[in-house]
């Protein structure tokens, strides 16, 4: 599901810059529906993989289009709280999916849960076609496709790649946490239901805190400082997971608080570090980095677990991913001429 995003995200962002979010958004939702239908109708592993790849290409394209539209709608106004509300959708979607689709799958079979997902995407497509209104263009016109992919990426600048690196390390750490914590908890004596409930606790704080973090961004600023602080706190807390048997729920809730500090400022940073005519490309770069983190993080964490036979080493690697979030923001702060933001980072 994540692999296509590594390839399609940057071209999708460039196409959205050129042809607008509505056209590319419609294509992305159609791909999600088609991929889910192929998956639900499949009886072989290659077709199942094809369905997931098509759905992933659509979903990862939508992850470029949606924040790009958000950044343009809220240019020069409440981008922080808008990003916070936007990023509260992910934990809400995860919680609803894990609870509702699993029940549907158990009652009616796994294909029913896939068809339900396709139906949600179909309803979303109808709402999108009827009500989506792109923001008016500002600044210079979008770059022409004749510039070429690599020239456009070079012109995007180093700062957006540093934002993308922070997002990559964040997702490498968080997706690894979701991947291996249920197994770790079961090996420590928890039931499957308990392990799932405890792991999902990481997402609970974000439902409330994401909009609050966005509000703080709008009123106080300090996007880089929030991301760096969230990365440092996440690193310390992840390192403690293997030795927190008696207070696991509290620790996972604290991890949820730390991780809620990162997404809203990450999605609010591209308009600050990239010109308005390249926002699609900027969010394409961020989405590419997201998918690299999703693919590489759990693979590296699992390899460490297999080689060492210890979950302590695996969570230490997750902690290392998290500290690199702060390092990326440190480098970004030093490279920017925005002195007030640089001061905020080091305060």
N, C-alpha and C positions, 0 to 999 in steps of 0.2 A: 504493500500500500504506500509506503514512504519512498521507495526507490524511484518511481517516476518523477517525484518532486525535485530530485537532484538535477534532473535533465530539463524538465519543462518550466520550472519556476521563473528563471530569468527571461527566457523567450516570452513567456506569458505576460510578464510585467512590461516588457517592451511593446508587445501587441496591445496591452491595455493603455499604455501611453499614447500609442498611435491611433487606435480605433475606439477607445473608450471602454469604460468598465462594463457597460450594459451588454454589449455584444459578447465580450469575453466571459462575462458572468453567466450568460445564458448557455454558452458552449460548455462551461465547467459543470453546470447543474445537469445538463443533458448527459455528459460523460458519467457523472455520478449515478444517474438513474440507469443508464445502459449497463454500466459495470455491475451494479447490484443485480439487475435482471439476469445477466450472464451468469453471475455467481449462483443465484438462486436456482437456475435451471441446469446447472452443471452436474455431471456425474463422473468427472475425471479431474485429476490433479492439474493438468495443463490448463483446462478451461476455468477451473477455480482460480488459478494464478492469473489468467488473462482478465477475469472479472475484477479481481482485486487491483490489478495494475491500471485498468481503465478507470475504476472508481478513484484510485489514488491520484491519477493525473488530473481528474476533475476537481477533487477536493483540494489538492495542493494549489491548483490555479485559483480556486475561490479564496484560498488563504492569502493570495497576492492581491486580488481584486478588492476584497472587502476592506482591509486596512488602508489601501490606497484611496478608496472612495471616502473613508472616514477622515483621513488626513486632509483631503481637499474640502470636504464639507465643513470641517471645523478649523480651517486655516485661520490663524490670528485670533482664535477664541478658544473655547473650553476643550482643547484637544486632550487634556489630561483625563478629565472625568469621562469624556467620550471613549477614550481608550480603556479606561477602567471598566465601564459598563460592557464594552465589547469583549473584554477578556474574562468577564464573569460568565460569559456564555460557555466557555470551554469546561470549567468544572461542573456547571449545571448540566451540560450535555453528557458528560462522563457519568455523573451520578444517575441521571435518568436512564441512560443506556444500560448501565450495569444492573440496575434494579428492574426496569420494565422489559427490556428485550430478553433478558435471561429467563424471566417468568414466562414470557410468550413462547420462547424457544422450548422450554420444558413442557409446556402445555400442548403446543401445536406442532412442534418440530422446529429444527433450526432454520428451515427455509422460510417459515412464517416470520421470524425475526428479521430476515434479510428483506423480504417483501415489505415489511413495515418500514424499514429504513428507506427503501425505494419510494414508498408512498409519501414519507415525510419530505424527501427531496423533490418529489413531483409537486406537492403543495407549495413548497418553497419557490419552485420555478414559476408557478402561477403568480404568487405574490410579487416575486421579483420583476416579472414582465409587466405587471399592472402598475406597480407603485414605485419602482426604483427610478430616481431622477438624478443623473450625474451632476456634480457640482460644476459651476462655470469655470472654464479654464482661466488660470492666472499666469502671468509671466510670459516667457517665450514659448513658441510652439514646440511640440514634442519632437525629438530627433527623428529624422527620416530613417527608414530601414536600410537605406544605402550606406549608412555609416558603418554597418556591420556589427556583429555581436561583440567581438573582442574590443573594438574601439569604444563602443558604448559602455562596456564594463570598465574600461580604463578611465573614461571620462566621469564615471560615477564617483570616483575618488576613494581614498583609503578609509576615511571615517566611517562610511557605511559598511565597509567590510569588518571594521572593528565592532560595530553594533551587531552585525551578523555573527561574528565570532562569539560574542557574549551570549547571544541567543542559542547558538550551537552548543556551547558548553552547558548552558542551563538545561536544555532538553536532553543532552547526553546524561546529565546527572539525574534529572527527574524521571525520564522514561526508564532508566536503569533501576531506579528505586521502585517504580510500579511493576517492573518485570520480575525482580528477584525478591522483593519483600514478602509476598505471599508464601513463596517456597521457604524462605528463611523462618517465617513465623510458624509454618507447619512443622518444620524440623525442630522447632523449639517447643512443640506440644499443642499449638493452637489447632482448632478444627478449620476446615476449608472456609466455612461461613465466618468464623471469627477472623481469620486471616484476611478475607476480602473486606470485611467491615473496617478493620484496623487500617488497612492500606488506603481505603477510600477516604479515611479521615484527613489525609493530606489535602484533599480538595475542599473540605468544608469551609475553612476560613476564607478562602478566596471569594466565595459567594458574597460576602459582606465587605471584605477588605479591598478587592480590586477597584470598585468605584471610589472608596475612601482614599486609596493611594492616588487615583486620578485627580481627585479634588485637591489633595495636597500639592500635586504637581502644578495645578493651575494657580493655586494661591501662593505657594512658596517657591516653586521651581525645584532645582536639584535633581534632575532626572538621573544623571550619572551617579550621583551620590546614593540615590535609592537603589539603583541596580547593583552598585558595588557593595553597599551594606547588606543587601539581600543575599548576594553571593557569599560574602564572608560568614554571615549567620548560617546559611545553608550548609556551608562546608563544615563548620563546627558541629552542627546538629547531626549531619549524616554520619560523621565519624563515630558518634555515640550510639547509633542504632544497635550494633551487636551486643552492647553491654547494658541495655536499658530494659531488661526483661520485666522489672517491677513497675515501670512507668512508661510503657510503650505507647499507650494512647496519648498521654500528655506530650511525649516527644514528637510523635507524628503530627499532632496538632500544631506544635511549635514549628515544625518543618513547613507545615501549611502556611503559617504566618510569614515565615521567611520567604517562601517561594512566591507568595502573593505580592511581594514588593517589586518583582522583576518585570512581569509581562507588560503592565500599563506603560511604564516609562520607556521600555524597549520600543513599543509601537508608537510612542509619541516622539521619539528621537529622529526618525528619518526626515521629516520636514525641516528639522533644524540643521542636519548635516548634508542634505542633498537639495538641489534646486527643484522647484515645483514641477518643471518639465520632465523630470526623471523619477518621479515618485514611484511609478509602476516598476521601473527597473530596480529601484532601491528595495521595495518590498519583495521583488523577485529574488534579489540577493539574500535577503533575510530568510525567505522561505527555503531557498537552497541550503543555507546553513542549518536551518531547522531540521531538514530531512537528513543531512549528513550526521547531525547529532543523534537523531532517532535511530539511524541505521548503525552507526559506529559505536555509540555509547554502550548499549546493551551487549553488543558483540564483544567489545573489549572487557566489559565487566564479567561476562560469562567465561571468557578465556582465563581471566585472573582467578576466578572461582575454581575452574577445572585444574589449573596448574598448581595452585596453592592448597586446594582443599579447604579453604577458609573464607567465610563470609566477612571476616574482619578486613582482609585484603581487598575484597570487592567494594565494601563501603568506604575504605580509604581511597580507592580510585574514584568513586563518586564524589568524595570530598575534594579530591584534587580537581576534578572537572569544575566544581562549584567555585573554588578559589580562582580559577582562570577567568571566571566571569568578572571578578573585581579587577584582575590584571588588565583585561581588555578595556575596561572603563578608565583605568589609570593611564594607559597609553593614549586613549582617545582624548582624555582631558589635557594631557601634555601637548598633544598635537593641535588642539583647537585654539583659535585666537580669542575665543569668547572668554575673557578673563573673569567675569562674574561667575560663570559656571565652573571654571577651573578652581576658583577660590572655594566655591560650595563643595566641590569634590574633596578638597583637602581639609575642610573644617572638621 
